[in-house]
Amino acid sequence: MVEKTVSGPLTILEVNARWTELEGLQGQPLRLDLGQVDELDTAGLQLLIALKLKARMRGTRLEYTNHSLPVLRVLSLTGAAGILGDKLRIPSGMRAELPFAYGARRGS
């Protein structure tokens, strides 16, 4: 599996260049570390979703790992974590801020 770290902002200003860079890596199993992403907007989220869908269409595996706090915030706000389907590690001190309530089952 090829591993790559994505760093810096992932916003509308960078999406075009990032698509070219990351789409070219697909065709083989790929793990993208999002731990260094310091800003994410809806254009960046669309990029992550599009890359994931393209990988599924090609029959290859794409994992997002080590989600940064800005990425976790957008996933929590939009409910898109289920679309991406990756395991999330939420820092214990951030669980109240990042409820991930969309489709979640709450135990009693």
N, CA, C and O atoms as a GROMACS GRO file, in nm:
protein
  432
    1MET      N    1   0.085  -0.118   0.000
    1MET     CA    2   0.000   0.000   0.000
    1MET      C    3   0.090   0.124   0.000
    1MET      O    4   0.184   0.134   0.078
    2VAL      N    5   0.058   0.216  -0.088
    2VAL     CA    6   0.131   0.343  -0.096
    2VAL      C    7   0.077   0.436   0.012
    2VAL      O    8  -0.044   0.448   0.030
    3GLU      N    9   0.167   0.501   0.085
    3GLU     CA   10   0.126   0.595   0.190
    3GLU      C   11   0.175   0.735   0.153
    3GLU      O   12   0.288   0.753   0.108
    4LYS      N   13   0.087   0.833   0.175
    4LYS     CA   14   0.122   0.972   0.144
    4LYS      C   15   0.060   1.060   0.250
    4LYS      O   16  -0.053   1.037   0.294
    5THR      N   17   0.134   1.162   0.291
    5THR     CA   18   0.083   1.262   0.384
    5THR      C   19   0.035   1.384   0.307
    5THR      O   20   0.104   1.436   0.220
    6VAL      N   21  -0.087   1.427   0.340
    6VAL     CA   22  -0.143   1.549   0.281
    6VAL      C   23  -0.125   1.658   0.386
    6VAL      O   24  -0.167   1.641   0.500
    7SER      N   25  -0.064   1.770   0.348
    7SER     CA   26  -0.039   1.876   0.446
    7SER      C   27  -0.086   2.010   0.391
    7SER      O   28  -0.103   2.029   0.271
    8GLY      N   29  -0.107   2.102   0.485
    8GLY     CA   30  -0.150   2.236   0.448
    8GLY      C   31  -0.300   2.243   0.428
    8GLY      O   32  -0.373   2.152   0.468
    9PRO      N   33  -0.346   2.351   0.366
    9PRO     CA   34  -0.490   2.366   0.346
    9PRO      C   35  -0.541   2.276   0.233
    9PRO      O   36  -0.470   2.246   0.138
   10LEU      N   37  -0.665   2.236   0.247
   10LEU     CA   38  -0.735   2.160   0.144
   10LEU      C   39  -0.866   2.235   0.120
   10LEU      O   40  -0.973   2.196   0.167
   11THR      N   41  -0.854   2.344   0.044
   11THR     CA   42  -0.966   2.434   0.020
   11THR      C   43  -0.985   2.455  -0.130
   11THR      O   44  -0.912   2.399  -0.212
   12ILE      N   45  -1.083   2.535  -0.162
   12ILE     CA   46  -1.115   2.560  -0.303
   12ILE      C   47  -0.994   2.611  -0.381
   12ILE      O   48  -0.984   2.588  -0.501
   13LEU      N   49  -0.903   2.678  -0.314
   13LEU     CA   50  -0.785   2.732  -0.382
   13LEU      C   51  -0.685   2.623  -0.422
   13LEU      O   52  -0.606   2.642  -0.515
   14GLU      N   53  -0.686   2.511  -0.352
   14GLU     CA   54  -0.589   2.404  -0.377
   14GLU      C   55  -0.648   2.281  -0.444
   14GLU      O   56  -0.573   2.194  -0.489
   15VAL      N   57  -0.780   2.272  -0.453
   15VAL     CA   58  -0.844   2.147  -0.496
   15VAL      C   59  -0.799   2.102  -0.634
   15VAL      O   60  -0.774   1.983  -0.654
   16ASN      N   61  -0.787   2.192  -0.728
   16ASN     CA   62  -0.748   2.153  -0.863
   16ASN      C   63  -0.611   2.086  -0.866
   16ASN      O   64  -0.594   1.980  -0.925
   17ALA      N   65  -0.515   2.149  -0.802
   17ALA     CA   66  -0.379   2.092  -0.799
   17ALA      C   67  -0.377   1.962  -0.719
   17ALA      O   68  -0.309   1.867  -0.758
   18ARG      N   69  -0.450   1.958  -0.609
   18ARG     CA   70  -0.453   1.836  -0.527
   18ARG      C   71  -0.519   1.721  -0.602
   18ARG      O   72  -0.475   1.606  -0.589
   19TRP      N   73  -0.624   1.749  -0.681
   19TRP     CA   74  -0.688   1.644  -0.759
   19TRP      C   75  -0.586   1.582  -0.853
   19TRP      O   76  -0.574   1.459  -0.861
   20THR      N   77  -0.514   1.665  -0.925
   20THR     CA   78  -0.414   1.616  -1.020
   20THR      C   79  -0.310   1.530  -0.949
   20THR      O   80  -0.273   1.423  -0.997
   21GLU      N   81  -0.263   1.578  -0.836
   21GLU     CA   82  -0.160   1.507  -0.760
   21GLU      C   83  -0.212   1.374  -0.707
   21GLU      O   84  -0.147   1.271  -0.725
   22LEU      N   85  -0.327   1.374  -0.642
   22LEU     CA   86  -0.375   1.256  -0.571
   22LEU      C   87  -0.446   1.157  -0.663
   22LEU      O   88  -0.436   1.036  -0.642
   23GLU      N   89  -0.516   1.205  -0.763
   23GLU     CA   90  -0.584   1.115  -0.855
   23GLU      C   91  -0.482   1.032  -0.932
   23GLU      O   92  -0.508   0.917  -0.967
   24GLY      N   93  -0.367   1.091  -0.957
   24GLY     CA   94  -0.262   1.020  -1.028
   24GLY      C   95  -0.202   0.904  -0.948
   24GLY      O   96  -0.139   0.815  -1.006
   25LEU      N   97  -0.221   0.904  -0.817
   25LEU     CA   98  -0.170   0.796  -0.734
   25LEU      C   99  -0.264   0.676  -0.728
   25LEU      O  100  -0.225   0.568  -0.685
   26GLN      N  101  -0.387   0.696  -0.772
   26GLN     CA  102  -0.484   0.587  -0.764
   26GLN      C  103  -0.454   0.483  -0.870
   26GLN      O  104  -0.386   0.511  -0.969
   27GLY      N  105  -0.505   0.364  -0.848
   27GLY     CA  106  -0.476   0.252  -0.935
   27GLY      C  107  -0.403   0.146  -0.856
   27GLY      O  108  -0.383   0.033  -0.902
   28GLN      N  109  -0.363   0.183  -0.738
   28GLN     CA  110  -0.299   0.092  -0.642
   28GLN      C  111  -0.354   0.128  -0.504
   28GLN      O  112  -0.398   0.241  -0.483
   29PRO      N  113  -0.351   0.035  -0.410
   29PRO     CA  114  -0.399   0.069  -0.275
   29PRO      C  115  -0.324   0.190  -0.220
   29PRO      O  116  -0.202   0.201  -0.232
   30LEU      N  117  -0.400   0.282  -0.159
   30LEU     CA  118  -0.343   0.409  -0.116
   30LEU      C  119  -0.395   0.446   0.022
   30LEU      O  120  -0.514   0.432   0.050
   31ARG      N  121  -0.304   0.492   0.108
   31ARG     CA  122  -0.340   0.542   0.241
   31ARG      C  123  -0.294   0.688   0.249
   31ARG      O  124  -0.175   0.718   0.236
   32LEU      N  125  -0.392   0.778   0.270
   32LEU     CA  126  -0.360   0.920   0.282
   32LEU      C  127  -0.372   0.963   0.427
   32LEU      O  128  -0.478   0.951   0.488
   33ASP      N  129  -0.264   1.012   0.481
   33ASP     CA  130  -0.258   1.064   0.618
   33ASP      C  131  -0.302   1.209   0.614
   33ASP      O  132  -0.236   1.293   0.552
   34LEU      N  133  -0.413   1.240   0.682
   34LEU     CA  134  -0.468   1.375   0.683
   34LEU      C  135  -0.429   1.453   0.808
   34LEU      O  136  -0.488   1.558   0.835
   35GLY      N  137  -0.333   1.406   0.882
   35GLY     CA  138  -0.294   1.467   1.009
   35GLY      C  139  -0.234   1.606   0.997
   35GLY      O  140  -0.233   1.681   1.095
   36GLN      N  141  -0.184   1.640   0.881
   36GLN     CA  142  -0.121   1.771   0.862
   36GLN      C  143  -0.210   1.870   0.786
   36GLN      O  144  -0.166   1.979   0.751
   37VAL      N  145  -0.336   1.832   0.759
   37VAL     CA  146  -0.430   1.922   0.694
   37VAL      C  147  -0.472   2.027   0.796
   37VAL      O  148  -0.532   1.993   0.899
   38ASP      N  149  -0.442   2.154   0.769
   38ASP     CA  150  -0.471   2.258   0.868
   38ASP      C  151  -0.596   2.340   0.836
   38ASP      O  152  -0.636   2.425   0.915
   39GLU      N  153  -0.657   2.313   0.721
   39GLU     CA  154  -0.782   2.381   0.685
   39GLU      C  155  -0.854   2.294   0.582
   39GLU      O  156  -0.793   2.241   0.490
   40LEU      N  157  -0.985   2.281   0.600
   40LEU     CA  158  -1.067   2.204   0.507
   40LEU      C  159  -1.199   2.276   0.488
   40LEU      O  160  -1.266   2.311   0.586
   41ASP      N  161  -1.237   2.299   0.362
   41ASP     CA  162  -1.368   2.356   0.334
   41ASP      C  163  -1.449   2.254   0.255
   41ASP      O  164  -1.405   2.140   0.237
   42THR      N  165  -1.567   2.295   0.209
   42THR     CA  166  -1.652   2.198   0.140
   42THR      C  167  -1.593   2.152   0.007
   42THR      O  168  -1.620   2.041  -0.037
   43ALA      N  169  -1.515   2.236  -0.057
   43ALA     CA  170  -1.448   2.194  -0.181
   43ALA      C  171  -1.346   2.083  -0.150
   43ALA      O  172  -1.334   1.986  -0.225
   44GLY      N  173  -1.273   2.098  -0.040
   44GLY     CA  174  -1.180   1.994   0.002
   44GLY      C  175  -1.252   1.866   0.039
   44GLY      O  176  -1.204   1.756   0.008
   45LEU      N  177  -1.366   1.879   0.106
   45LEU     CA  178  -1.446   1.761   0.140
   45LEU      C  179  -1.494   1.692   0.013
   45LEU      O  180  -1.491   1.569   0.005
   46GLN      N  181  -1.539   1.769  -0.084
   46GLN     CA  182  -1.582   1.710  -0.211
   46GLN      C  183  -1.467   1.635  -0.278
   46GLN      O  184  -1.488   1.530  -0.338
   47LEU      N  185  -1.348   1.688  -0.268
   47LEU     CA  186  -1.231   1.621  -0.323
   47LEU      C  187  -1.210   1.486  -0.256
   47LEU      O  188  -1.188   1.385  -0.324
   48LEU      N  189  -1.216   1.483  -0.122
   48LEU     CA  190  -1.198   1.357  -0.050
   48LEU      C  191  -1.304   1.254  -0.089
   48LEU      O  192  -1.275   1.136  -0.106
   49ILE      N  193  -1.428   1.301  -0.103
   49ILE     CA  194  -1.537   1.211  -0.143
   49ILE      C  195  -1.516   1.162  -0.287
   49ILE      O  196  -1.531   1.043  -0.314
   50ALA      N  197  -1.481   1.252  -0.377
   50ALA     CA  198  -1.460   1.214  -0.518
   50ALA      C  199  -1.346   1.114  -0.532
   50ALA      O  200  -1.358   1.018  -0.609
   51LEU      N  201  -1.238   1.134  -0.459
   51LEU     CA  202  -1.126   1.039  -0.464
   51LEU      C  203  -1.169   0.902  -0.414
   51LEU      O  204  -1.132   0.800  -0.471
   52LYS      N  205  -1.248   0.902  -0.307
   52LYS     CA  206  -1.295   0.775  -0.250
   52LYS      C  207  -1.387   0.703  -0.350
   52LYS      O  208  -1.374   0.583  -0.371
   53LEU      N  209  -1.479   0.777  -0.411
   53LEU     CA  210  -1.570   0.716  -0.508
   53LEU      C  211  -1.496   0.665  -0.631
   53LEU      O  212  -1.527   0.557  -0.682
   54LYS      N  213  -1.398   0.739  -0.678
   54LYS     CA  214  -1.320   0.696  -0.793
   54LYS      C  215  -1.242   0.568  -0.761
   54LYS      O  216  -1.232   0.478  -0.845
   55ALA      N  217  -1.187   0.561  -0.641
   55ALA     CA  218  -1.116   0.439  -0.600
   55ALA      C  219  -1.212   0.320  -0.598
   55ALA      O  220  -1.177   0.211  -0.644
   56ARG      N  221  -1.331   0.339  -0.545
   56ARG     CA  222  -1.430   0.230  -0.543
   56ARG      C  223  -1.465   0.186  -0.684
   56ARG      O  224  -1.476   0.066  -0.711
   57MET      N  225  -1.483   0.282  -0.775
   57MET     CA  226  -1.516   0.248  -0.914
   57MET      C  227  -1.403   0.169  -0.980
   57MET      O  228  -1.427   0.082  -1.063
   58ARG      N  229  -1.280   0.200  -0.944
   58ARG     CA  230  -1.164   0.130  -0.999
   58ARG      C  231  -1.138  -0.003  -0.929
   58ARG      O  232  -1.057  -0.084  -0.975
   59GLY      N  233  -1.205  -0.024  -0.818
   59GLY     CA  234  -1.183  -0.147  -0.742
   59GLY      C  235  -1.055  -0.145  -0.661
   59GLY      O  236  -1.000  -0.250  -0.627
   60THR      N  237  -1.006  -0.024  -0.628
   60THR     CA  238  -0.886  -0.012  -0.545
   60THR      C  239  -0.923   0.043  -0.409
   60THR      O  240  -1.030   0.101  -0.390
   61ARG      N  241  -0.834   0.025  -0.317
   61ARG     CA  242  -0.858   0.068  -0.179
   61ARG      C  243  -0.796   0.204  -0.155
   61ARG      O  244  -0.682   0.230  -0.194
   62LEU      N  245  -0.873   0.292  -0.090
   62LEU     CA  246  -0.824   0.423  -0.048
   62LEU      C  247  -0.867   0.444   0.096
   62LEU      O  248  -0.986   0.440   0.127
   63GLU      N  249  -0.770   0.466   0.183
   63GLU     CA  250  -0.797   0.492   0.325
   63GLU      C  251  -0.750   0.632   0.360
   63GLU      O  252  -0.645   0.678   0.315
   64TYR      N  253  -0.830   0.699   0.443
   64TYR     CA  254  -0.787   0.824   0.504
   64TYR      C  255  -0.758   0.793   0.650
   64TYR      O  256  -0.839   0.730   0.718
   65THR      N  257  -0.644   0.838   0.698
   65THR     CA  258  -0.604   0.810   0.836
   65THR      C  259  -0.559   0.937   0.906
   65THR      O  260  -0.536   1.040   0.843
   66ASN      N  261  -0.548   0.927   1.038
   66ASN     CA  262  -0.490   1.033   1.120
   66ASN      C  263  -0.554   1.169   1.091
   66ASN      O  264  -0.484   1.268   1.071
   67HIS      N  265  -0.687   1.173   1.089
   67HIS     CA  266  -0.762   1.294   1.056
   67HIS      C  267  -0.726   1.408   1.152
   67HIS      O  268  -0.732   1.390   1.274
   68SER      N  269  -0.689   1.522   1.098
   68SER     CA  270  -0.657   1.639   1.181
   68SER      C  271  -0.785   1.696   1.240
   68SER      O  272  -0.895   1.661   1.198
   69LEU      N  273  -0.770   1.785   1.338
   69LEU     CA  274  -0.886   1.847   1.401
   69LEU      C  275  -0.972   1.924   1.300
   69LEU      O  276  -1.094   1.911   1.305
   70PRO      N  277  -0.914   2.004   1.207
   70PRO     CA  278  -0.999   2.069   1.107
   70PRO      C  279  -1.079   1.969   1.022
   70PRO      O  280  -1.194   1.995   0.988
   71VAL      N  281  -1.018   1.857   0.988
   71VAL     CA  282  -1.090   1.755   0.910
   71VAL      C  283  -1.201   1.694   0.994
   71VAL      O  284  -1.314   1.678   0.946
   72LEU      N  285  -1.172   1.661   1.119
   72LEU     CA  286  -1.274   1.604   1.207
   72LEU      C  287  -1.391   1.699   1.226
   72LEU      O  288  -1.507   1.656   1.229
   73ARG      N  289  -1.362   1.827   1.239
   73ARG     CA  290  -1.470   1.926   1.257
   73ARG      C  291  -1.563   1.928   1.137
   73ARG      O  292  -1.685   1.930   1.153
   74VAL      N  293  -1.508   1.928   1.016
   74VAL     CA  294  -1.591   1.930   0.896
   74VAL      C  295  -1.671   1.800   0.884
   74VAL      O  296  -1.789   1.803   0.849
   75LEU      N  297  -1.609   1.688   0.912
   75LEU     CA  298  -1.680   1.560   0.905
   75LEU      C  299  -1.794   1.555   1.006
   75LEU      O  300  -1.902   1.503   0.977
   76SER      N  301  -1.769   1.608   1.125
   76SER     CA  302  -1.874   1.611   1.228
   76SER      C  303  -1.988   1.704   1.188
   76SER      O  304  -2.105   1.669   1.202
   77LEU      N  305  -1.954   1.820   1.139
   77LEU     CA  306  -2.053   1.921   1.100
   77LEU      C  307  -2.142   1.873   0.985
   77LEU      O  308  -2.262   1.896   0.985
   78THR      N  309  -2.081   1.806   0.888
   78THR     CA  310  -2.155   1.767   0.767
   78THR      C  311  -2.215   1.628   0.773
   78THR      O  312  -2.303   1.595   0.695
   79GLY      N  313  -2.168   1.546   0.866
   79GLY     CA  314  -2.215   1.408   0.871
   79GLY      C  315  -2.153   1.321   0.762
   79GLY      O  316  -2.206   1.215   0.732
   80ALA      N  317  -2.042   1.365   0.704
   80ALA     CA  318  -1.982   1.294   0.591
   80ALA      C  319  -1.890   1.179   0.631
   80ALA      O  320  -1.838   1.110   0.544
   81ALA      N  321  -1.870   1.157   0.759
   81ALA     CA  322  -1.782   1.048   0.802
   81ALA      C  323  -1.830   0.913   0.748
   81ALA      O  324  -1.749   0.829   0.709
   82GLY      N  325  -1.960   0.893   0.748
   82GLY     CA  326  -2.016   0.767   0.698
   82GLY      C  327  -1.996   0.748   0.549
   82GLY      O  328  -1.983   0.635   0.502
   83ILE      N  329  -1.993   0.856   0.475
   83ILE     CA  330  -1.971   0.847   0.330
   83ILE      C  331  -1.829   0.799   0.302
   83ILE      O  332  -1.807   0.716   0.214
   84LEU      N  333  -1.734   0.852   0.378
   84LEU     CA  334  -1.594   0.814   0.358
   84LEU      C  335  -1.566   0.674   0.412
   84LEU      O  336  -1.488   0.599   0.354
   85GLY      N  337  -1.631   0.639   0.523
   85GLY     CA  338  -1.620   0.504   0.576
   85GLY      C  339  -1.489   0.468   0.643
   85GLY      O  340  -1.460   0.349   0.658
   86ASP      N  341  -1.410   0.565   0.682
   86ASP     CA  342  -1.282   0.537   0.747
   86ASP      C  343  -1.297   0.542   0.898
   86ASP      O  344  -1.385   0.610   0.951
   87LYS      N  345  -1.211   0.469   0.968
   87LYS     CA  346  -1.210   0.474   1.114
   87LYS      C  347  -1.157   0.610   1.158
   87LYS      O  348  -1.059   0.661   1.103
   88LEU      N  349  -1.223   0.666   1.258
   88LEU     CA  350  -1.182   0.796   1.311
   88LEU      C  351  -1.131   0.779   1.453
   88LEU      O  352  -1.188   0.705   1.532
   89ARG      N  353  -1.025   0.849   1.484
   89ARG     CA  354  -0.976   0.854   1.622
   89ARG      C  355  -0.999   0.996   1.672
   89ARG      O  356  -0.937   1.091   1.624
   90ILE      N  357  -1.090   1.007   1.767
   90ILE     CA  358  -1.126   1.138   1.821
   90ILE      C  359  -1.056   1.155   1.955
   90ILE      O  360  -1.076   1.074   2.045
   91PRO      N  361  -0.975   1.260   1.970
   91PRO     CA  362  -0.910   1.284   2.099
   91PRO      C  363  -1.014   1.295   2.210
   91PRO      O  364  -1.118   1.359   2.192
   92SER      N  365  -0.987   1.234   2.323
   92SER     CA  366  -1.086   1.230   2.431
   92SER      C  367  -1.132   1.369   2.474
   92SER      O  368  -1.248   1.386   2.509
   93GLY      N  369  -1.046   1.467   2.471
   93GLY     CA  370  -1.084   1.602   2.510
   93GLY      C  371  -1.172   1.672   2.409
   93GLY      O  372  -1.226   1.779   2.438
   94MET      N  373  -1.188   1.614   2.290
   94MET     CA  374  -1.266   1.677   2.183
   94MET      C  375  -1.400   1.608   2.159
   94MET      O  376  -1.476   1.650   2.072
   95ARG      N  377  -1.430   1.505   2.234
   95ARG     CA  378  -1.552   1.428   2.208
   95ARG      C  379  -1.680   1.509   2.223
   95ARG      O  380  -1.776   1.485   2.151
   96ALA      N  381  -1.683   1.603   2.315
   96ALA     CA  382  -1.803   1.686   2.333
   96ALA      C  383  -1.819   1.781   2.214
   96ALA      O  384  -1.931   1.810   2.172
   97GLU      N  385  -1.708   1.830   2.161
   97GLU     CA  386  -1.711   1.924   2.049
   97GLU      C  387  -1.740   1.853   1.916
   97GLU      O  388  -1.793   1.914   1.824
   98LEU      N  389  -1.705   1.727   1.908
   98LEU     CA  390  -1.720   1.650   1.785
   98LEU      C  391  -1.815   1.533   1.809
   98LEU      O  392  -1.769   1.419   1.823
   99PRO      N  393  -1.945   1.558   1.815
   99PRO     CA  394  -2.039   1.453   1.854
   99PRO      C  395  -2.061   1.342   1.750
   99PRO      O  396  -2.099   1.232   1.788
  100PHE      N  397  -2.038   1.369   1.623
  100PHE     CA  398  -2.063   1.270   1.518
  100PHE      C  399  -2.197   1.201   1.540
  100PHE      O  400  -2.204   1.078   1.547
  101ALA      N  401  -2.303   1.280   1.552
  101ALA     CA  402  -2.436   1.227   1.585
  101ALA      C  403  -2.510   1.169   1.466
  101ALA      O  404  -2.607   1.096   1.485
  102TYR      N  405  -2.469   1.199   1.344
  102TYR     CA  406  -2.543   1.154   1.227
  102TYR      C  407  -2.535   1.002   1.216
  102TYR      O  408  -2.428   0.946   1.191
  103GLY      N  409  -2.646   0.938   1.234
  103GLY     CA  410  -2.653   0.793   1.219
  103GLY      C  411  -2.586   0.715   1.329
  103GLY      O  412  -2.574   0.593   1.321
  104ALA      N  413  -2.540   0.784   1.432
  104ALA     CA  414  -2.473   0.714   1.541
  104ALA      C  415  -2.574   0.653   1.637
  104ALA      O  416  -2.681   0.710   1.660
  105ARG      N  417  -2.540   0.541   1.689
  105ARG     CA  418  -2.623   0.478   1.791
  105ARG      C  419  -2.570   0.516   1.927
  105ARG      O  420  -2.451   0.502   1.955
  106ARG      N  421  -2.657   0.562   2.010
  106ARG     CA  422  -2.617   0.600   2.146
  106ARG      C  423  -2.657   0.489   2.241
  106ARG      O  424  -2.775   0.455   2.252
  107GLY      N  425  -2.559   0.433   2.309
  107GLY     CA  426  -2.586   0.331   2.408
  107GLY      C  427  -2.643   0.391   2.535
  107GLY      O  428  -2.618   0.508   2.566
  108SER      N  429  -2.718   0.312   2.609
  108SER     CA  430  -2.772   0.364   2.735
  108SER      C  431  -2.688   0.325   2.853
  108SER      O  432  -2.720   0.362   2.966
   0.00000   0.00000   0.00000
